[in-house]
Amino acid sequence: MALISTQMMLSKEKQSFFVDVSAIFLTDTHATISYEQISELKAALGTLSARGEKYCGEACLKRYLEARNWNVAKARKMLEESRKWRAAYRPEDIRWPDVSVEAETGKMYRASFRDREGRTVVVMKPTKQNTSSHEGQIRFLVYTLENAIFSLPEGQEKMVWLIDFTGWTVAHASPIKTCRETANILQNHFPERLAIGFLFNPPKVFEAFYKVIKIFLDPKSIEKVNFVYQKDEESMKVMYKYIDPEALPVEFGGKNNVVYNHEEYSELMIQDDIKTANFWAVDAKTDHANSAINGTLVPEVAPQPSLLAAKAS
C-alpha cells in the first residue's frame, strides 16, 4: 500500500509538473503571437503623425486587436475608422464650458472614488436628464469618457460604469438614435475600455427597454453588464467585490456620504482641461507644421488625452 501511495504521489507530482510547464509554454507562446500581431498592425498603419504615434501605442493596438479577436486586418480597419472619426470629431479639443450645461444635474460624472483596482468609476443617472440635444448629449459622453481615461492610473486601461436606474420610467428612455450612436462610439472608438458595468436598481419596465438596446451591443459588452438591486444582498455582493462599501456612496448602498457638487466638479474639470491642452500642445504644433508643409491643414489623428502616452494609446 505504501508503495502504491508513493507511486500515486509521484504520478500527481509529474502531472502537476507537466501542467505547470504547459501553462508556461502556452503563456510564452501567446505572448509571442500577441507581440507579432501588434508589430504587424503597427507596420500596417504606415507613417503616423506625432499625435498618431502617441495614440497608436502598444496598449491601443492591443485593445483593437482584442476587439477583433486578434485579426490584424479587421483590427486595422477598425483602428483606421477610429482615427478618421477622431480627426473629424476632435474629442481632445472638447472643453468643460462646451458641455457643462449637460452636467448641471449630475446625470453623468467621473466619481471621486475608484474601484478596488484603482480604476476610474463613471456614474450615470438617466433620471437626471436635463436636455433634449442629441449632439450635446453625445458630446458630453465623449468628453466624460476622455476625462475618465485621462484619470486612469498607470497600467490600467479600463473603467467601471455605475448606472443608477432608481426611479426610472419609460419617460426617461433615451431616443433610439442616441442609443445607437452611443453604442457605436463606445464599441468602435473606445474598444476594450469597459471593465464592468453595474445597472443599479433597474425597474421591471427597464428590462423590456434593455432588450431593445441590446441589439446595438456586442456580446462582450453584454457579458460585462450586471443588474444590481439594493434590496438583493447577493447582487450587492457582486458590486462590493469590485467597489469597497467604504468608498461607495450611501445612495448606492455604501457608507461614503459623498454627493455630486456641480461647482466643485466644474473646478476639477477646468483643471483637467488645462492638463489636457498642455499634454497635446506640442503635438498639435508639430502636426500643424507638417500638414502645412504637405499642403494640407487637416490633422491626421486626434488621439485621446492622458497623463501618460501609454494611456493615450
N, C-alpha and C positions, 0 to 999 in steps of 0.2 A: 504494500500500500504506500509505504514511504517513497519507494522508487517511482511508482506511478504518479504520486503527488509532485515529486521533484520534476519529472518529465513534463507534467502539465504546466508547472510554473515556468519552466524553461521555454515551453511552447508559447505560453502567453507573452513572455518577455520578447521572444523572437517576433511574434505578431505585432507587439507594440513597437518594436524597433523598426519593422518594415513600414508600419503605418506612419511613424514619425518621419522616416526617410522619404516616403512617398509624398507626404504633406509638404516637406521642404522642397522636394523636386518640383512638385506641381506649382508651388508658390513662386519659385525661381523662374520656372518656365513661363508662367503667366506674366510675371514682371517683365521678362524679356520680350514677350509678344506685345505687351502693352507699350513698352518703350519704342519698339519698332513701328507700331501703328501711329504713335504720337509723332515720331520723326517723319513718317511718311505723310501724315496730314500736314505737318508744318511745311514740308518741302512742296506739297501740292498747292499751298497758298501763294507761293511765289514771293516776290519782294513786297514788303509792307511798309507803310508809313511809320513814323515814330509812335503814333498812337496805336497803330495796328500792331506793332511789335509788342507794345505793353499789354494790349488787350488779348492778343492771341498767344499768351504764355502757356506753359505746360499744363497748368491747372485748368485753363479754359479748354484747351484741346481735349483733355481727358473727359471733361464734362460732356462735350459734344459727342465724343466717341461713345461714351456710356449711354447717352440718349438715343443713339442709333446702333446700339448693340455691337459696338466696335467695328462697324462697317465704315471704312475710311471714305469711300466715295459718297455715301449718304451723309456722313458727318461733315464732309467738306461742303456739300450742297447746303446743308442746314446752317453751317457757320457763315458761309458767304451771304446767305439770305439775311442773317442777323446783322452782318456788317453793313449791308445795304440799308436795313431798317434803322440802324443806329446812326448812320451817316445822314439819313433824312430826318429822323425824329430828334436827334441830338439830345439824348437823355441827360448827359453830363452838363448841359447848359441850363437845365431847369433849375430855377431858384425858388426859395421859400415864398417870396412875395407873389410868384406866379401861381401858387397853389394854396396859399394859406387860408383862403376863404373856404376851401373844401375841408379844412381841418378844424374849423371853429367848434364843431360839436364833439370832436374826439372820435369820429367814426372810424379812423384808422391812424395808427401811430406806432412808432418804434418804442417798445416798452423800456422802462428804466431797469427792469430785471432781466436776467438771462436764464437759459435752461441749465441743467446740471453740467453740461459740457461747455458752458460759456458762450453758447450760440445766441445770436440775436433773436428776440421774440417780437413778432409783429402782431399787434392787437387790432382786430376789426370788429366793428359794431354796426351791422346793417340797419338796425332800427334807428340809428342816429343820422341817416342820410339827410343832407340839408340842401342839396342842389339837384337840378334836373339836367345838367350839362353832361352829355356823353363824353365830349372831348375833355372837359375839365376833370371828370372823374378818372378817366384813363390816364391823363397826365399826372394826376395826384398819385395814382397807383404806381406808375413808373418811378416817380420821384421817391416814394416811400421804399420801393424795392432797392433802388440805387443807394439810398441812405442806409438801409439795413445791411447791405453788402459792405458798404464803407465802414460800418462799425464792427464787422466780424473780426474776432481776434486772429492772429496769425495761425495758420494751419487749419482754420475752419473755412468751409466753403458753403455751408448750408444754413438756412434759418428755420425758425419754428413759427407756425401760424396758430393764433388763438382767436377763433371767431365766435363772438358772443351772439347767440340767437335768442336770448331771453326776451320774451315779449314779441317775437317776430310773427308777422301775419303776411298773407299774400300781398297786401298793400305795400309791403316793404321790398318785394321782389324786384330785382334789377331787370331792365329790359333784356330780351334775348340778345339783341345787338351788342349790348355792353358785356353780357356774359360770354358771348362768342369771342369778342376781341380780347377780353381779359384772359381767357384760356389760351388764345393764340399767342399772346405776348409772354405769358408765364411759361408755356411749354416749348415754344420755338425760339424765344430770345433770352430766356433765363433758365435754360435746361439744368436739371440736377441741382437746383438751388434750394428746394424744399426738403427738409429733413423729415418733418412730420407735421401734420395739421390736426387741430382739435376743433370740432364743431360743438360748442358748449350750449347745452340746454335747447337743442333744436326741437320745436313742437312737431306734433304728428303731421300737420299740414305741410311742413317743410319737406318731408320725405317724398311727397309727390313732386315737388318742385326740383328736388335733388335728382330725381330720376330723369328729368328733362335736361338739366345742365350736365349730367354725367356723360352725355353723348359727345360733349366737347372735350372731355378729359381722356388722357391716355391711361392705360391700365396701371402703369407705375404710379401715377399721381393718385389714382383712386385707392391703391393699396396703402398709401400714406395717410389717408383720412380716417380719423377716429371720432365716433359720436360719443360725447361725454355728457352725463347728466348729474347735476349736483346732488340729487337725492339717491343716486345709484352709487353705492360705495365702491363696487367693483370697477365701474367705469372710471371713477375718480382716481382709483389706484393707478390706472394706466397713465393718466396725466401726471400724477405725482412721481411716477417713475422717471419722467423727463424734466419736470419742474418741481423744485423743492417747495412744499407748502409754506415754508417760512418766507419765501420770495414771492410766491403767488399772491396777488391781490385778494382781499376779502370777498369781493364781488364774484370771484371765480372759485370760491371755496378754500382760499388760502388764509394766511394770517397777516399779510402785508397790507397796511392801511393806505398805501399809495393810490392816488387817483389822478386822472388826466387833468393837467392845468395848461390851458392853451397859451397863456402868456409865457410861462416858463418853457414850454415846449418850443415856442416860436424863437426864443432866445437861443436855445440849443441848436435849432435848425439853421439859424443865421450864422452861428459859429461854424457849423459843419459846411455851410456853403462856401465860407472863406477858405477852409481847408481843401475843399474840392476844387475850387478855382485855382488855388496855388499849385495843387498837385498836377493839373493839366496845363498850366500856363506855358511852360517851356515847350511841351509837345505841340501846343496849338501854334506857337510862333514858328516852330520848325516846319510843321506840315504846311502852314500857310505860305512860307517862303518857298518850299519845294513845289507847291502847287502853282505858285506864280511863275516859277522857272519853267514848269512844264506846260504853261499856258492855260491852266485852269485853277479856279479858286474854290472848287468843291472839295472838301476834306474827304479823305478815303474812308476813314473809320472814326466813329465817335465812341470810344470804349467806356465801360462803366467805371466810376470813380472808386478809389480805395486808398487806404492809408499806405498800402504796400502794393508794389507791382504784382506780386503773386496773387493778391486778392482781386486786382483789376483783371487778371487773366481768367 
